[in-house]
Amino acid sequence: MLKKFIGESAFKLAGWKYHVEPDVLENKQVIVGFEHTSMMDAVLSLALCQIYDIKIHTLIKKELFKGPFKPVLEAIGGIPVDRKANKDIVTQMVEHFEKNEKFNLVIAPEATRAARGEARKPIRTGFWHIAKAAGVPIVLMYANSKTKQGGIFGKIHPTELDHDLALIKKLYKENVGLDIVIPEPKNID
């Protein structure tokens, strides 16, 4: 109850409202968040997870897991990622999904922020590759700073990259009024 109170208080203090579609969340999923415009998005995402008692994990470079930061990063669900390891990040995350009964990986894909006046770049697609390889859905989280609303509104089950990215773009536009930039099929990484 305390976690829920703290989470709801964060939304109230920020002047934001939240909504989560019922029956969207599963025991295992990759949760993607758009639009990432400020640190407030991260704070409100954490608050939303507290409200719904969702234990989350997120990728953080392993070099930060030293000294006094290590227990803090572990407490907030940080997973140290070794970008130079023999196993790629997708394989590392699939292993986490396989060994846990419940696992929520939260990712704000790169290229969701742009400096004022700059055009946003197409999103990076690692979240899709992780979800596809792990056989888990992609849950769609949002933070719309113009409307001061955030939440979770839908999910897709990965099938084919180009199709799924176009669908994600459409769902964000139609449901929460956000326009995300997706890569052209020939530029997908």
LUMVO-50969 format. One line per field, with one value per atom (N, C-alpha, C): residue in one letter; x, y, z; residue number from 1. Coordinates in nm, 2 decimals. Atoms other than C-alpha are relative to their C-alpha. Layout:
N
base = c(a,...)
u = c(X,...)
v = c(Y,...)
w = c(Z,...)
ronu = c(NUM,...)
This chain:
189
base = c(m,m,m,l,l,l,k,k,k,k,k,k,f,f,f,i,i,i,g,g,g,e,e,e,s,s,s,a,a,a,f,f,f,k,k,k,l,l,l,a,a,a,g,g,g,w,w,w,k,k,k,y,y,y,h,h,h,v,v,v,e,e,e,p,p,p,d,d,d,v,v,v,l,l,l,e,e,e,n,n,n,k,k,k,q,q,q,v,v,v,i,i,i,v,v,v,g,g,g,f,f,f,e,e,e,h,h,h,t,t,t,s,s,s,m,m,m,m,m,m,d,d,d,a,a,a,v,v,v,l,l,l,s,s,s,l,l,l,a,a,a,l,l,l,c,c,c,q,q,q,i,i,i,y,y,y,d,d,d,i,i,i,k,k,k,i,i,i,h,h,h,t,t,t,l,l,l,i,i,i,k,k,k,k,k,k,e,e,e,l,l,l,f,f,f,k,k,k,g,g,g,p,p,p,f,f,f,k,k,k,p,p,p,v,v,v,l,l,l,e,e,e,a,a,a,i,i,i,g,g,g,g,g,g,i,i,i,p,p,p,v,v,v,d,d,d,r,r,r,k,k,k,a,a,a,n,n,n,k,k,k,d,d,d,i,i,i,v,v,v,t,t,t,q,q,q,m,m,m,v,v,v,e,e,e,h,h,h,f,f,f,e,e,e,k,k,k,n,n,n,e,e,e,k,k,k,f,f,f,n,n,n,l,l,l,v,v,v,i,i,i,a,a,a,p,p,p,e,e,e,a,a,a,t,t,t,r,r,r,a,a,a,a,a,a,r,r,r,g,g,g,e,e,e,a,a,a,r,r,r,k,k,k,p,p,p,i,i,i,r,r,r,t,t,t,g,g,g,f,f,f,w,w,w,h,h,h,i,i,i,a,a,a,k,k,k,a,a,a,a,a,a,g,g,g,v,v,v,p,p,p,i,i,i,v,v,v,l,l,l,m,m,m,y,y,y,a,a,a,n,n,n,s,s,s,k,k,k,t,t,t,k,k,k,q,q,q,g,g,g,g,g,g,i,i,i,f,f,f,g,g,g,k,k,k,i,i,i,h,h,h,p,p,p,t,t,t,e,e,e,l,l,l,d,d,d,h,h,h,d,d,d,l,l,l,a,a,a,l,l,l,i,i,i,k,k,k,k,k,k,l,l,l,y,y,y,k,k,k,e,e,e,n,n,n,v,v,v,g,g,g,l,l,l,d,d,d,i,i,i,v,v,v,i,i,i,p,p,p,e,e,e,p,p,p,k,k,k,n,n,n,i,i,i,d,d,d)
u = c(0.08,0.00,0.09,-0.09,0.29,0.05,-0.05,0.44,-0.11,0.11,0.10,-0.02,0.02,0.06,0.11,-0.11,0.41,-0.01,0.01,0.35,-0.11,0.11,0.01,0.04,-0.04,0.16,0.09,-0.09,0.43,-0.08,0.08,0.17,-0.08,0.08,-0.04,0.09,-0.09,0.26,0.04,-0.04,0.36,-0.11,0.12,0.01,-0.04,0.03,-0.01,-0.11,0.10,-0.28,0.05,-0.05,-0.22,-0.12,0.10,-0.42,0.07,-0.06,-0.34,-0.12,0.11,-0.56,0.01,0.01,-0.68,0.05,-0.04,-0.54,0.11,-0.11,-0.24,0.12,-0.12,0.03,0.00,-0.02,0.16,0.12,-0.11,0.42,0.14,-0.13,0.70,-0.03,0.02,0.72,0.12,-0.09,0.94,-0.09,0.08,0.79,0.08,-0.07,0.88,-0.07,0.06,0.83,0.03,-0.01,0.77,-0.08,-0.10,0.81,0.09,-0.09,1.12,0.05,-0.03,1.15,0.08,-0.07,1.29,0.01,-0.01,1.39,-0.13,0.13,1.04,-0.07,0.06,0.93,0.05,-0.05,1.16,-0.06,0.06,1.03,-0.14,0.14,0.67,-0.01,0.01,0.74,0.03,-0.03,0.89,-0.12,0.12,0.59,-0.12,0.10,0.35,0.02,-0.04,0.53,-0.03,0.03,0.50,-0.15,0.15,0.12,-0.05,0.05,0.07,0.08,-0.08,0.33,0.07,-0.07,0.53,0.15,-0.14,0.89,0.07,-0.07,1.10,0.15,-0.14,1.44,0.04,-0.05,1.64,0.15,-0.14,1.97,0.09,-0.09,2.26,0.14,-0.13,2.62,0.07,-0.06,2.82,0.10,-0.10,3.08,-0.06,0.06,2.83,-0.03,0.02,2.79,0.12,-0.12,3.08,-0.03,0.01,3.11,-0.14,0.13,2.80,-0.11,0.11,2.61,-0.06,0.04,2.59,-0.13,0.13,2.32,-0.12,0.11,2.12,-0.05,0.04,2.12,-0.07,0.06,2.04,-0.14,0.13,1.75,-0.11,0.10,1.59,-0.02,0.02,1.61,0.11,-0.10,1.93,0.07,-0.07,2.09,0.13,-0.13,2.46,0.02,-0.02,2.53,0.14,-0.14,2.87,0.00,0.01,2.88,0.11,-0.12,3.21,0.00,0.01,3.09,-0.01,0.01,3.10,-0.15,0.14,2.72,-0.06,0.06,2.52,-0.11,0.10,2.27,-0.13,0.13,1.97,0.01,-0.02,2.11,0.00,0.00,2.18,-0.14,0.14,1.82,-0.09,0.08,1.67,0.03,-0.03,1.85,-0.07,0.07,1.70,-0.15,0.14,1.35,-0.02,0.01,1.41,0.02,-0.02,1.53,-0.09,0.09,1.26,-0.14,0.15,0.89,-0.07,0.06,0.81,0.12,-0.11,1.03,-0.05,0.05,0.95,0.13,-0.12,1.23,-0.06,0.04,1.17,0.11,-0.10,1.34,-0.06,0.04,1.32,0.10,-0.09,1.46,0.08,-0.08,1.75,-0.07,0.05,1.66,-0.14,0.14,1.34,0.01,-0.01,1.48,0.08,-0.07,1.60,0.02,-0.02,1.75,-0.11,0.10,1.51,0.03,-0.02,1.46,0.06,-0.06,1.63,-0.10,0.09,1.45,0.04,-0.03,1.42,0.05,-0.05,1.61,-0.09,0.08,1.45,0.04,-0.02,1.41,0.10,-0.08,1.66,-0.09,0.09,1.51,0.04,-0.05,1.69,-0.12,0.11,1.37,-0.08,0.08,1.19,0.08,-0.08,1.48,0.00,0.01,1.48,-0.13,0.14,1.10,-0.02,0.02,1.10,0.08,-0.08,1.39,-0.04,0.05,1.24,-0.14,0.14,0.89,-0.09,0.09,0.73,-0.06,0.06,0.50,0.08,-0.05,0.60,-0.12,0.11,0.39,0.03,-0.02,0.34,-0.04,0.02,0.39,0.02,-0.01,0.36,0.01,0.00,0.43,-0.01,0.02,0.28,0.00,-0.02,0.42,-0.10,0.10,0.17,-0.13,0.12,-0.13,0.01,-0.03,0.04,-0.07,0.06,-0.09,0.10,-0.08,0.09,-0.07,0.06,0.02,0.05,-0.02,0.01,-0.13,0.12,-0.23,-0.02,0.02,-0.16,0.13,-0.11,0.07,-0.01,0.00,0.18,0.09,-0.08,0.33,0.09,-0.09,0.64,-0.02,0.01,0.61,0.10,-0.10,0.80,0.03,-0.05,1.01,-0.07,0.06,0.89,-0.15,0.15,0.52,-0.02,0.02,0.55,0.04,-0.03,0.73,-0.11,0.11,0.46,-0.12,0.11,0.20,0.02,-0.03,0.36,-0.01,0.01,0.39,-0.15,0.14,0.02,-0.08,0.06,-0.09,0.03,-0.04,0.10,-0.07,0.07,-0.05,-0.15,0.15,-0.41,-0.04,0.04,-0.42,0.04,-0.05,-0.21,0.05,-0.04,-0.13,0.15,-0.14,0.24,0.05,-0.05,0.43,0.15,-0.14,0.74,0.06,-0.06,0.99,0.06,-0.06,1.07,0.09,-0.10,1.36,-0.07,0.04,1.31,0.04,-0.03,1.31,0.15,-0.14,1.66,0.10,-0.09,1.81,-0.02,0.03,1.67,0.13,-0.11,1.94,-0.03)
v = c(-0.12,0.00,0.13,-0.12,0.24,0.03,-0.02,0.18,0.07,-0.06,0.26,0.14,-0.14,0.57,0.09,-0.08,0.70,0.02,-0.01,0.62,0.10,-0.09,0.80,0.14,-0.13,1.09,0.07,-0.05,1.13,0.06,-0.05,1.17,0.12,-0.12,1.41,0.12,-0.12,1.63,0.05,-0.05,1.64,0.05,-0.04,1.72,-0.08,0.10,1.41,-0.09,0.10,1.15,-0.13,0.13,0.78,-0.09,0.10,0.49,-0.12,0.12,0.13,-0.09,0.09,-0.09,-0.13,0.13,-0.40,-0.11,0.13,-0.74,0.02,-0.01,-0.60,-0.07,0.05,-0.71,-0.15,0.14,-1.06,-0.03,0.03,-1.24,0.03,-0.03,-1.18,0.09,-0.09,-0.89,0.10,-0.12,-0.62,0.12,-0.12,-0.29,0.12,-0.11,0.00,0.13,-0.13,0.36,0.11,-0.11,0.65,0.11,-0.08,0.95,0.04,-0.04,1.02,0.14,-0.14,1.39,0.07,-0.06,1.45,-0.11,0.10,1.27,-0.03,0.02,1.32,-0.13,0.12,1.04,-0.12,0.11,0.80,-0.01,0.00,0.91,-0.05,0.04,0.87,-0.15,0.14,0.53,-0.09,0.07,0.41,0.01,-0.02,0.56,-0.09,0.08,0.38,-0.15,0.14,0.05,-0.03,0.01,0.11,-0.01,0.01,0.17,-0.14,0.13,-0.16,-0.11,0.11,-0.35,-0.08,0.07,-0.43,0.01,0.00,-0.53,0.00,-0.02,-0.40,-0.02,0.01,-0.45,0.09,-0.08,-0.23,-0.02,0.02,-0.25,0.12,-0.10,-0.05,-0.05,0.05,-0.07,-0.04,0.07,-0.29,0.09,-0.09,-0.02,0.08,-0.08,0.16,-0.08,0.09,-0.14,-0.01,0.00,-0.04,0.08,-0.07,0.08,0.02,-0.02,0.24,0.00,0.00,0.25,-0.14,0.14,-0.13,-0.04,0.04,-0.20,0.09,-0.09,0.10,-0.04,0.05,-0.01,-0.13,0.13,-0.36,0.01,-0.02,-0.24,0.05,-0.06,-0.05,-0.09,0.10,-0.36,0.01,-0.01,-0.27,-0.13,0.12,-0.55,0.05,-0.04,-0.50,-0.07,0.05,-0.54,0.02,0.00,-0.63,0.01,-0.02,-0.49,-0.07,0.06,-0.66,-0.16,0.15,-1.01,-0.08,0.09,-1.31,-0.01,0.01,-1.32,0.14,-0.13,-1.04,0.03,-0.05,-0.84,-0.08,0.07,-1.02,-0.14,0.13,-1.36,0.01,-0.02,-1.23,0.02,-0.03,-1.10,-0.12,0.12,-1.42,-0.09,0.09,-1.61,0.05,-0.06,-1.37,-0.04,0.04,-1.44,-0.15,0.15,-1.82,-0.04,0.05,-1.84,0.07,-0.06,-1.62,-0.03,0.03,-1.70,0.13,-0.14,-1.32,0.08,-0.08,-1.08,0.11,-0.12,-0.72,0.08,-0.08,-0.56,0.13,-0.13,-0.19,0.07,-0.07,-0.01,0.12,-0.12,0.34,0.00,0.02,0.28,0.13,-0.11,0.50,0.08,-0.09,0.79,0.05,-0.05,0.88,0.15,-0.14,1.22,0.07,-0.08,1.50,0.14,-0.13,1.84,0.09,-0.09,2.13,0.04,-0.04,2.20,-0.10,0.11,1.88,-0.10,0.11,1.61,-0.12,0.13,1.28,-0.10,0.11,0.99,-0.12,0.13,0.65,-0.07,0.07,0.44,-0.12,0.12,0.16,-0.12,0.11,-0.19,-0.12,0.10,-0.39,-0.06,0.05,-0.42,-0.10,0.10,-0.60,-0.13,0.13,-0.85,-0.08,0.07,-0.93,-0.07,0.06,-0.98,-0.12,0.10,-1.19,-0.13,0.11,-1.41,-0.07,0.05,-1.45,-0.06,0.04,-1.52,0.07,-0.08,-1.25,0.12,-0.12,-0.96,0.13,-0.14,-0.60,0.08,-0.08,-0.38,0.14,-0.14,-0.02,0.09,-0.10,0.24,0.14,-0.13,0.61,0.11,-0.12,0.95,0.12,-0.11,1.24,0.13,-0.13,1.57,0.11,-0.11,1.78,-0.02,0.02,1.62,-0.03,0.04,1.53,-0.13,0.13,1.17,-0.10,0.11,0.85,-0.13,0.13,0.48,-0.11,0.12,0.14,-0.02,0.01,0.10,-0.12,0.11,-0.21,-0.09,0.09,-0.49,-0.06,0.08,-0.68,-0.12,0.12,-1.02,0.01,-0.02,-0.99,-0.11,0.10,-1.15,0.03,-0.04,-0.96,0.15,-0.13,-0.65,0.12,-0.12,-0.41,0.02,0.00,-0.50,0.05,-0.04,-0.47,0.14,-0.14,-0.14,0.10,-0.08,0.01,-0.01,0.01,-0.13,0.08,-0.08,0.02,0.15,-0.15,0.36,0.03,-0.03,0.34,0.00,0.01,0.23,0.12,-0.12,0.52,0.12,-0.12,0.77,0.00,0.01,0.65,0.00,0.02,0.57,0.11,-0.10,0.84,0.12,-0.13,1.10,0.02,-0.01,1.03,-0.05,0.04,1.01,-0.04,0.05,0.79,-0.02,0.02,0.77,-0.14,0.14,0.42,0.00,0.00,0.32,-0.05,0.05,0.26,-0.15,0.14,-0.11,-0.03,0.03,-0.10,0.04,-0.05,0.08,-0.07,0.07,-0.15,-0.07,0.07,-0.26,-0.11)
w = c(0.00,0.00,0.00,0.00,0.07,-0.13,0.13,-0.27,-0.09,0.08,-0.43,0.03,-0.05,-0.22,-0.06,0.05,-0.32,-0.15,0.14,-0.68,-0.04,0.03,-0.69,0.04,-0.04,-0.50,-0.10,0.10,-0.76,-0.12,0.11,-1.04,0.05,-0.05,-0.83,0.01,-0.02,-0.74,-0.14,0.13,-1.11,-0.08,0.08,-1.22,-0.12,0.11,-1.44,0.04,-0.03,-1.47,-0.07,0.06,-1.55,-0.02,0.03,-1.70,-0.05,0.04,-1.74,-0.05,0.05,-1.97,0.08,-0.08,-1.78,-0.09,0.06,-1.88,-0.11,0.09,-2.07,0.05,-0.06,-1.83,0.01,-0.01,-1.83,0.10,-0.09,-1.61,-0.06,0.07,-1.87,-0.12,0.11,-2.11,-0.01,0.02,-2.26,-0.01,-0.01,-2.17,-0.06,0.07,-2.41,0.04,-0.04,-2.32,-0.10,0.09,-2.55,0.06,0.06,-2.55,0.11,-0.11,-2.35,-0.03,0.02,-2.32,0.11,-0.12,-1.97,0.10,-0.11,-1.65,0.07,-0.06,-1.53,-0.06,0.06,-1.77,0.07,-0.07,-1.59,0.14,-0.14,-1.25,0.00,0.01,-1.36,-0.04,0.04,-1.52,0.13,-0.12,-1.19,0.10,-0.09,-1.00,-0.05,0.06,-1.24,0.04,-0.04,-1.17,0.15,-0.14,-0.80,0.03,-0.01,-0.83,-0.03,0.05,-1.01,0.05,-0.07,-0.80,-0.11,0.10,-1.11,0.03,-0.02,-1.04,-0.13,0.13,-1.32,0.00,0.02,-1.46,-0.12,0.11,-1.69,-0.02,0.04,-1.87,0.04,-0.04,-1.72,-0.03,0.03,-1.83,0.13,-0.12,-1.59,0.07,-0.06,-1.53,0.12,-0.10,-1.31,0.13,-0.12,-1.07,0.08,-0.08,-0.85,0.13,-0.13,-0.49,0.05,-0.06,-0.33,-0.10,0.10,-0.66,-0.02,0.03,-0.69,0.07,-0.07,-0.42,-0.04,0.04,-0.53,-0.14,0.14,-0.90,0.00,-0.01,-0.80,0.06,-0.06,-0.58,-0.09,0.10,-0.87,-0.12,0.11,-1.09,-0.11,0.10,-1.28,-0.03,0.04,-1.48,-0.07,0.06,-1.55,-0.14,0.13,-1.92,-0.04,0.05,-2.05,-0.15,0.15,-2.41,-0.07,0.06,-2.47,0.03,-0.03,-2.35,-0.13,0.11,-2.58,-0.04,0.03,-2.56,-0.02,0.02,-2.71,0.10,-0.10,-2.51,-0.02,0.02,-2.67,0.07,-0.06,-2.56,0.15,-0.14,-2.21,0.06,-0.05,-2.17,-0.02,0.02,-2.31,0.12,-0.12,-2.03,0.12,-0.12,-1.77,-0.01,0.01,-1.91,0.03,-0.02,-1.91,0.14,-0.14,-1.55,0.10,-0.09,-1.40,-0.03,0.01,-1.34,-0.05,0.04,-1.37,-0.03,0.03,-1.55,-0.10,0.07,-1.67,-0.04,0.04,-1.88,-0.06,0.05,-1.93,-0.08,0.09,-2.22,-0.05,0.07,-2.34,-0.12,0.11,-2.69,-0.03,0.04,-2.80,-0.11,0.11,-3.03,0.03,-0.03,-2.84,0.04,-0.04,-2.73,-0.11,0.10,-2.95,0.07,-0.05,-2.86,-0.06,0.05,-2.91,-0.14,0.14,-3.27,-0.09,0.08,-3.39,-0.03,0.03,-3.57,0.07,-0.06,-3.39,-0.10,0.08,-3.52,0.01,-0.01,-3.59,0.13,-0.12,-3.28,-0.03,0.01,-3.21,0.02,0.00,-3.24,0.09,-0.09,-2.97,0.08,-0.08,-2.76,-0.08,0.08,-3.05,-0.01,0.01,-3.09,0.13,-0.13,-2.72,0.02,-0.02,-2.71,-0.09,0.10,-3.03,0.04,-0.04,-2.91,0.13,-0.13,-2.56,-0.01,0.02,-2.70,0.10,-0.09,-2.49,-0.07,0.07,-2.58,0.03,-0.02,-2.61,0.05,-0.06,-2.38,-0.02,0.04,-2.48,0.11,-0.11,-2.21,-0.06,0.06,-2.28,0.11,-0.08,-2.13,-0.10,0.10,-2.32,0.08,-0.07,-2.18,-0.04,0.04,-2.38,0.07,-0.07,-2.22,0.15,-0.14,-1.89,0.04,-0.02,-1.92,-0.03,0.02,-1.89,0.03,-0.03,-1.87,-0.09,0.08,-2.04,-0.07,0.07,-2.32,-0.10,0.09,-2.53,0.00,0.01,-2.63,-0.14,0.12,-2.94,0.03,0.00,-2.99,-0.12,0.11,-3.21,-0.11,0.12,-3.56,-0.10,0.11,-3.83,0.03,-0.04,-3.76,-0.07,0.07,-4.03,0.03,-0.03,-3.97,0.14,-0.14,-3.59,0.03,-0.02,-3.60,-0.05,0.06,-3.83,0.09,-0.09,-3.60,0.13,-0.12,-3.29,-0.02,0.04,-3.46,-0.01,0.01,-3.55,0.13,-0.13,-3.20,0.08,-0.08,-3.04,-0.05,0.06,-3.28,0.03,-0.01,-3.26,0.15,-0.13,-2.89,0.10,-0.10,-2.71,-0.07,0.07,-2.98,-0.02,0.01,-3.00,-0.13,0.13,-3.33,0.02,-0.01,-3.30,-0.14,0.13,-3.58,-0.01,0.01,-3.70,-0.12,0.10,-3.92,-0.13,0.14,-4.30,0.00,0.00,-4.37,-0.03,0.03,-4.52,0.10,-0.10,-4.22,0.14,-0.12,-3.95,0.06,-0.06,-3.70,0.09)
ronu = c(1,1,1,2,2,2,3,3,3,4,4,4,5,5,5,6,6,6,7,7,7,8,8,8,9,9,9,10,10,10,11,11,11,12,12,12,13,13,13,14,14,14,15,15,15,16,16,16,17,17,17,18,18,18,19,19,19,20,20,20,21,21,21,22,22,22,23,23,23,24,24,24,25,25,25,26,26,26,27,27,27,28,28,28,29,29,29,30,30,30,31,31,31,32,32,32,33,33,33,34,34,34,35,35,35,36,36,36,37,37,37,38,38,38,39,39,39,40,40,40,41,41,41,42,42,42,43,43,43,44,44,44,45,45,45,46,46,46,47,47,47,48,48,48,49,49,49,50,50,50,51,51,51,52,52,52,53,53,53,54,54,54,55,55,55,56,56,56,57,57,57,58,58,58,59,59,59,60,60,60,61,61,61,62,62,62,63,63,63,64,64,64,65,65,65,66,66,66,67,67,67,68,68,68,69,69,69,70,70,70,71,71,71,72,72,72,73,73,73,74,74,74,75,75,75,76,76,76,77,77,77,78,78,78,79,79,79,80,80,80,81,81,81,82,82,82,83,83,83,84,84,84,85,85,85,86,86,86,87,87,87,88,88,88,89,89,89,90,90,90,91,91,91,92,92,92,93,93,93,94,94,94,95,95,95,96,96,96,97,97,97,98,98,98,99,99,99,100,100,100,101,101,101,102,102,102,103,103,103,104,104,104,105,105,105,106,106,106,107,107,107,108,108,108,109,109,109,110,110,110,111,111,111,112,112,112,113,113,113,114,114,114,115,115,115,116,116,116,117,117,117,118,118,118,119,119,119,120,120,120,121,121,121,122,122,122,123,123,123,124,124,124,125,125,125,126,126,126,127,127,127,128,128,128,129,129,129,130,130,130,131,131,131,132,132,132,133,133,133,134,134,134,135,135,135,136,136,136,137,137,137,138,138,138,139,139,139,140,140,140,141,141,141,142,142,142,143,143,143,144,144,144,145,145,145,146,146,146,147,147,147,148,148,148,149,149,149,150,150,150,151,151,151,152,152,152,153,153,153,154,154,154,155,155,155,156,156,156,157,157,157,158,158,158,159,159,159,160,160,160,161,161,161,162,162,162,163,163,163,164,164,164,165,165,165,166,166,166,167,167,167,168,168,168,169,169,169,170,170,170,171,171,171,172,172,172,173,173,173,174,174,174,175,175,175,176,176,176,177,177,177,178,178,178,179,179,179,180,180,180,181,181,181,182,182,182,183,183,183,184,184,184,185,185,185,186,186,186,187,187,187,188,188,188,189,189,189)
